[in-house]
Amino acid sequence: MIKRKEVTIYDLANKLNISVATVSRALKDNTVVNKKTRKKIANLAEEMGYRSNHFARNLRTQRTETIGVIVPRLNSYFMSTVIAGIESIANKEGYNLIISQSSESAVKEMASAKTMFNSRVDGLLVSLSYDTDDISHFDQFSRKNIPVIFFDRGEEHQDFTNIIIDNRKSGYEATRHLIEQGCKRIVHITATPKRNVYIERLAGYKQALADNNIEFREEYVIINNLSQDAGVEASKLILAMDPLPDGIFVANDNAAVGCMVAIKSAGIRIPEDMAFVGFNNDPVSTVVEPNLTTINYPGYEMGEVAAKNLINHLNGSSLIHSTNTIVLRSELIIRSSSKRLPDAS
């Protein structure tokens, strides 16, 4: 098959008998060119199959107008809302996104980082995988002065910003709420304590117990991948405990729902016998019966803030420093799964 010659702005200019500069401005939607002429040029460009030469422009500007995004999982409601927030800002500012998932694998995360680097992204937004121990694969970005922002799951680094919520405070409030409902044997279901979010939620849980003179018990901490199936598996461990726990704080809603449904099917009354609190405020929290008490985690806002900060930095209107940790607000939403007392609010 013979490849057709690319249509250029010179072809468009010759066809319409106008200057190349006018065509160039019109294709950029510059209002210097009147609306009627811009429409005529746009219609001809479409008819002739003209494609903008982004590659040539990128060589001139040293920018690709592309932001890389690496997330642990794409099938997470929280991550999908974060990406929606990122996209809303990026599109408004004329940036495209390259999105990759690590599938909770440090090896895949490293490969994604290399791909993003070789794709010459202007900046990178990252939420780290469960098992990432070393973040040196992002140093290549630092050496090229390419900004990196961690969101949700981050790590301290002299060149990178972190955008988070106060996970310790949220973990504390979730546990304290269960204690206020009369719970004394509280299980915490969480993920590997490598990531900041799970380390901090566990720390908040421990602090709430200590502040209320409840002994911390190692066997009450269940570590898994926080999937719905993992929640079901956790329920088996919980049902084997003697005495049974009376409160469960889970580090995400999917695992909380999986565990809660399994516990309920075993004849345990919720919240009378066992109260539940989740984390994230996923839609599933209002579908399960009873509705799940949870921590509202502003994913869309987190995506917007991450994209705004990155683009502001690229435009030279802000600097990214290690001390620039941005903490977003979160809140406990109390629903029926944990309300054991009639005056609970």
Backbone hydrogen bonds, N-H to C=O, Kabsch-Sander energy under -0.5 kcal/mol:
donor,donor_aa,acceptor,acceptor_aa,energy
12,L,8,T,-1.6
13,A,9,I,-2.4
14,N,10,Y,-2.5
15,K,11,D,-2.2
16,L,12,L,-1.8
17,N,13,A,-1.2
18,I,13,A,-2.0
23,V,19,S,-1.8
24,S,20,V,-2.8
25,R,21,A,-2.4
26,A,22,T,-2.5
27,L,23,V,-2.4
28,K,24,S,-0.9
28,K,25,R,-0.5
29,D,26,A,-1.8
30,N,25,R,-2.6
33,V,30,N,-1.6
38,R,34,N,-2.4
39,K,35,K,-2.4
40,K,36,K,-2.1
41,I,37,T,-2.5
42,A,38,R,-2.5
43,N,39,K,-2.6
44,L,40,K,-2.0
45,A,41,I,-2.6
46,E,42,A,-2.0
47,E,43,N,-2.4
48,M,44,L,-2.8
49,G,45,A,-0.7
49,G,46,E,-0.5
50,Y,45,A,-2.9
51,R,7,V,-0.6
54,H,52,S,-1.7
57,R,53,N,-1.8
58,N,54,H,-3.0
59,L,55,F,-1.9
60,R,56,A,-1.4
61,T,57,R,-2.5
62,Q,58,N,-2.3
63,R,58,N,-0.6
67,I,96,N,-2.9
68,G,123,G,-2.6
69,V,98,I,-2.8
70,I,125,L,-2.6
71,V,69,V,-0.5
71,V,100,S,-2.4
80,S,76,S,-2.5
81,T,77,Y,-2.0
82,V,78,F,-2.0
83,I,79,M,-2.7
84,A,80,S,-1.9
85,G,81,T,-2.0
86,I,82,V,-2.5
87,E,83,I,-3.0
88,S,84,A,-2.0
89,I,85,G,-1.4
90,A,86,I,-2.9
91,N,87,E,-2.7
92,K,88,S,-1.1
93,E,89,I,-1.7
94,G,91,N,-1.2
95,Y,90,A,-3.3
96,N,65,E,-2.7
98,I,67,I,-2.3
99,I,97,L,-0.5
100,S,69,V,-2.7
102,S,71,V,-2.6
103,S,72,P,-1.2
104,E,72,P,-0.6
105,S,102,S,-1.4
109,E,105,S,-2.1
110,M,106,A,-2.3
111,A,107,V,-2.0
112,S,108,K,-2.6
113,A,109,E,-2.4
114,K,110,M,-2.1
115,T,111,A,-2.3
116,M,112,S,-2.7
117,F,113,A,-2.4
118,N,114,K,-2.7
119,S,115,T,-1.6
120,R,117,F,-1.4
121,V,116,M,-1.8
122,D,66,T,-3.0
123,G,66,T,-0.7
124,L,147,P,-2.4
125,L,68,G,-2.7
126,V,149,I,-2.6
127,S,70,I,-2.3
128,L,153,R,-2.0
131,D,104,E,-0.6
132,T,129,S,-1.1
133,D,131,D,-0.7
138,F,135,I,-1.9
139,D,136,S,-1.7
141,F,138,F,-1.0
142,S,138,F,-1.2
143,R,139,D,-2.4
144,K,140,Q,-0.8
145,N,142,S,-1.9
146,I,141,F,-3.1
149,I,124,L,-2.6
150,F,161,T,-3.0
151,F,126,V,-2.5
152,D,163,I,-2.5
153,R,151,F,-1.9
154,G,152,D,-0.8
160,F,157,H,-0.8
161,T,148,V,-1.3
162,N,324,N,-0.7
163,I,150,F,-2.4
164,I,162,N,-0.5
164,I,326,I,-2.8
166,D,328,L,-0.7
167,N,165,I,-1.7
170,S,166,D,-2.3
171,G,167,N,-2.7
172,Y,168,R,-2.3
173,E,169,K,-2.7
174,A,170,S,-2.4
175,T,171,G,-2.0
176,R,172,Y,-3.0
177,H,173,E,-2.2
178,L,174,A,-1.5
179,I,175,T,-2.2
180,E,176,R,-2.7
181,Q,177,H,-1.1
182,G,179,I,-2.0
183,C,178,L,-2.3
186,I,184,K,-0.7
187,V,185,R,-0.6
187,V,247,G,-2.7
188,H,220,Y,-3.0
189,I,187,V,-0.5
189,I,249,F,-2.1
190,T,188,H,-0.6
190,T,222,I,-2.9
194,K,192,T,-1.1
195,R,192,T,-1.2
196,N,154,G,-0.6
199,I,195,R,-2.4
200,E,196,N,-2.6
201,R,197,V,-1.9
202,L,198,Y,-2.0
203,A,199,I,-2.0
204,G,200,E,-2.4
205,Y,201,R,-2.1
206,K,202,L,-2.6
207,Q,203,A,-2.3
208,A,204,G,-2.2
209,L,205,Y,-1.9
210,A,206,K,-2.6
211,D,207,Q,-2.8
212,N,208,A,-0.8
212,N,209,L,-0.9
213,N,210,A,-1.6
214,I,209,L,-2.9
215,E,213,N,-0.5
220,Y,217,R,-1.8
221,V,218,E,-1.8
222,I,188,H,-2.5
222,I,220,Y,-0.7
223,I,221,V,-0.5
224,N,190,T,-2.5
224,N,222,I,-0.5
231,G,227,S,-1.7
232,V,228,Q,-1.6
233,E,229,D,-2.3
234,A,230,A,-2.3
235,S,231,G,-1.5
236,K,232,V,-1.0
236,K,233,E,-0.6
237,L,233,E,-1.1
238,I,234,A,-2.3
239,L,235,S,-2.8
240,A,236,K,-0.9
241,M,238,I,-1.5
246,D,185,R,-1.9
247,G,185,R,-1.6
248,I,275,A,-2.8
249,F,187,V,-3.0
250,V,248,I,-0.6
250,V,277,V,-3.0
251,A,189,I,-2.6
253,D,279,F,-1.4
255,A,226,L,-0.6
256,A,252,N,-1.5
257,V,253,D,-2.9
258,G,254,N,-2.3
259,C,255,A,-2.5
260,M,256,A,-2.9
261,V,257,V,-2.6
262,A,258,G,-1.5
263,I,259,C,-2.6
264,K,260,M,-2.6
265,S,261,V,-2.1
266,A,262,A,-0.8
266,A,263,I,-0.6
267,G,264,K,-1.8
268,I,263,I,-1.6
273,D,269,R,-1.9
274,M,269,R,-1.7
275,A,246,D,-2.3
276,F,337,S,-2.1
277,V,248,I,-2.3
278,G,293,T,-3.3
280,N,295,I,-2.3
285,S,282,D,-1.9
286,T,283,P,-1.7
287,V,284,V,-0.9
288,V,284,V,-2.0
292,L,285,S,-2.9
293,T,276,F,-0.7
294,T,333,I,-2.1
296,N,294,T,-0.6
296,N,331,E,-3.5
297,Y,280,N,-1.0
297,Y,295,I,-0.6
299,G,297,Y,-2.1
302,M,298,P,-2.3
303,G,299,G,-2.3
304,E,300,Y,-2.3
305,V,301,E,-2.8
306,A,302,M,-2.4
307,A,303,G,-2.4
308,K,304,E,-2.8
309,N,305,V,-2.4
310,L,306,A,-2.1
311,I,307,A,-2.7
312,N,308,K,-2.7
313,H,309,N,-1.8
314,L,310,L,-2.3
315,N,311,I,-2.1
316,G,313,H,-1.4
317,S,312,N,-2.8
318,S,312,N,-0.8
321,H,319,L,-0.6
322,S,158,Q,-0.9
324,N,321,H,-1.3
325,T,323,T,-1.9
326,I,162,N,-2.8
326,I,324,N,-0.6
327,V,325,T,-0.6
328,L,164,I,-3.3
328,L,326,I,-0.6
331,E,296,N,-1.1
333,I,294,T,-3.5
334,I,332,L,-0.6
335,R,333,I,-0.5
337,S,291,N,-2.3
338,S,335,R,-1.4
339,K,335,R,-0.7
340,R,338,S,-1.3
344,A,341,L,-1.8
